[in-house]
Amino acid sequence: MLTVEQFINKSGLDRATIYRQMKEGKIAFIGKGRNRRILDETNRDDFNNPKFRKQIVKHQQEQYDRGLLQAHMLYIQAGKKHTAETEEIKDAILRDVKSWFTRGIEIRGYSEKSIYRKISHGAEKTIKKERDDKGLYKNSVLSSNTSLGKFLEVASHIYFTYKKPNINNCVDLLLEYSRNTERYWELAAIPRATAIKALKKECYNRGWKEAHTYLNHFNEWKNGSAKVMGAFTDEKHCRFGDWIVGDDHKSDVDKILVWNPIRKRFEKQTLRGWHWEEVKTQKCLGYVIKGGELNTEDLIISLMIALKEFGKPAKGILIDNGLGRAGRFKDFCNRAGLIIKFTKPYEGTGKALKERAFRYFKDEFDNKADNYVGSNHAKEGYHPTAALSAPETTVTFEEYSKNFASYIYGWYETRERDREINGKKIRVSIRDYYNSEMTKFKRVDIPDETLRFAYQFEKVVKYHNGMSIRMKNEMYHYMPAPLSYVFNNRKYICCYNPLDMNQVDLYAMERIFDSSTGEIYAEKNDRIATLTCTRNVSAAEHKEFIIRHNKEYEKNIKRLANSIVDQSAEADPNILNPVLTDEGRILDVRKKAVKQITTVLKKELPKKRLVETAENIKKSSELVIVDTNVTSEDYAELEALAENY
C-alpha cells in the first residue's frame, strides 16, 4: 500500500486528479486523512490484506447498488421492461466485478441473475436486510443482562479513573480484577478480544468518550461548542473605538540574556509582555516587554502609552482576571475615568482577536529565533540536534526589544491579511484598516493633568525659594511666575507621568492660607500648580523666566515684609509713627522696619529671628510724635532746619 505522496511520485498524476478518482472509485484506498493508503496493484501483498479487501468490497458494493437503483427507476419508467440503459448499467457492473475477480478480490451478490432481480425489485432486493440479532452479544456472559451490568460497572469505574482513556489497559485491569473478586468471577471467562470489542461498542453507544472529555479535559470539550460567527467584527457587536483590550503574553522563545547590574553579568530570563490593542482592527497601541514577571506598574505604564496614542475608548478597557484585578490598577482607571470590563475566567472568546494577534507574533516574529520553542516544544520547537532542550540563546534583551519594535510597528501592521468585516471577506493590512477607521472616529484625549493624577505615584517634595523643586536630579519651575511666598517652604505631593517628566503637578497636603490676612489659597488635595523641567526649556525662555522671577521675588518679599509689620502693629498702631532722633532727624519707623524684615527674608534666616526683628519695633526708645496731621512737606522742612542747626 502507498501513501498519497508515494502514489503521486509513482503514477505521475496530480493530487487533484488522484482525489477525484478516489472519490469515483477508480483508485482503491482504505483509511482517512493521514492514515489513507492506496492500493498498489503491482504489489500482491496488498490484495492479501483482509482489511483492505473488506474495504474495497464495501466501497464497490455501494457503487453498484447506486447504479442498480438508477436502473430500477428506468425499468419502471419503461413499463417494467429492460431497456438499453439498464443493459448498459448491468454490463458495466459485470465487467467491474470480473475485473476485481481477476485481481484476486471476489465481490459476491452481483451475478447476471442477481443483477436482473435487483433491477426488477429495486430497493427491496438491492438493500440488504439487517439481521435480527444485529447488535446483540453472542458471548454467553455478555448476553446476560446481569453480567453485562457488572461488566459496565467495573469498566466504567476504571475508564473514568484514568485521565487519559485507554481501552486495552481498561480491559486488562477489568479481567484481573474479576479473577480476584468473587462477585465478578464470571467476567473472567470473557476473551480479551471480545471484551475490547464490547467496551469500544459501549463507549460509542453510551457517549463515554464525550463524558470523559468533559470531566477530564474541559477546555477541549468547550472548544467544540458552537460559536457566534462575527461576534467581534460585526458593527452591531463591536464598533471601532469601543474597547481597548489588553492581555499578557509569554514569548515563544526559550530565554533571553538580561543584564544584572548588581551581579555585573548576563542572566537568562523568560520574556513576558503586556500588550494593548484596539479590539476591532488589532492595532497595537502600547506594550511593555521585560525579562521575568510582570507587575501592576507594567500594566499602568503600557496603558498610559496606549491612551496617549489612541485617547479614551468609548466604552472602556477589556482585560482578563490576572493583574487587572490589582487595587492600584483599578484606582488608576477610576481616576482616569476608564471603565474596566473583566472577561470570564479561562474564556478565550472574550479576547479572541487579541489571542489571534499573539498567534501573529508567534508565526511571524518568534518563529525566526534560534531558540524558538513554540506552544508545544517537543513537536514544534527548534531542534538542530538530537537534544530536546532549546539551543543556548545569544540574544540580549536590548536586541530583542529593538527587533520586536521594528516588527510590531512594521510588518505586523503592513502585512495584508484576510478579514471578515460585517459579513464580507476582504484582504487588508492592520495599518490601512486602522487609518480608514480613524478618519471616521471622534477622538477624545485624556488631559495630561488627569494622567499624572491617575498615575499618582506619590512623592513628597518641598517647594522653596518661591522658585522650584528638585526631583529625580531635575529642577522644576513654575514658569508663568514665582508662586506667592505663602506657598514657600511647604511640603507637597508631586504627581508625575514617568513617560513624560517634562511637567509635574503639585497638590496641597494641608490647607494653605495667609496668616496675616486670613486669605485661603488652597484646601487639602487641591492642585497648586504645574511645574516645568528647565532642562527642556530654551536658553532664551530660561533667561526670561529668571528675570521675571527676580522681579516677582522682590515684590513678594516686600509684600510679605509689609504684612509682617502690619501684623506686629495691630496691638498699637502708633508705634509705627515717625520719630525724631537725637540728631534732630525725622525717622520713618515703618520704612525702617520693612527694610529690616526684608533683609532677614532675603538672608533666609530662621523664623525665630524674623519674629525677634518684628518685636524690636515695639521697643523703640525714641520719642513718639503723636499724629498731628503734619504733612510730608512739613517733615522735609524740619529736616532741613535740623541739618542747618
Secondary structure by P-SEA (a helix, b strand, c coil): cccaaaaaaaacccaaaaaaaaaaccbbbbbccccbbbbccccccccccaaaaaaaaaaaaaaaaaaaaaaaaaaaaacccccaaaaaaaaaaaaaaaaaaaaccccccccaaaaaaaaaacccccccccccccccccccccccaaaaaaaaaaaaaaaaacccccaaaaaaaaaaaaaacccccccccccaaaaaaaaaaaaaaaaaaaaaaaaccaaaaaaaccccccccccccccccccbbbbbbbbbcccbbbbbcccccbbbbbbbbbccccccccccccccccccccccaaaaaaaaaaaaaacccccbbbbbcccccccaaaaaaaaaabbbbbbccccccccaaaaaaaaaaaaacccccccccccccccccccccccccccccccccaaaaaaaaaaaaacccccbbbbbbcccbbbbbcaaaaaaaaaaacccccccaaaaaaaaccbbbbbbccccccccccccccccccccccccccbbbbbbbbcccccbbbbbbccccccccccccccccccccbbbbccccccaaaaaaaaaaaaaaaaaaaaaaaaaaaaaaaccccccccccccccccccaaaaaaaaaaaaaaaacccaaaaaaaaaaaaaccccccccccccaaaaaaaaaaaaac
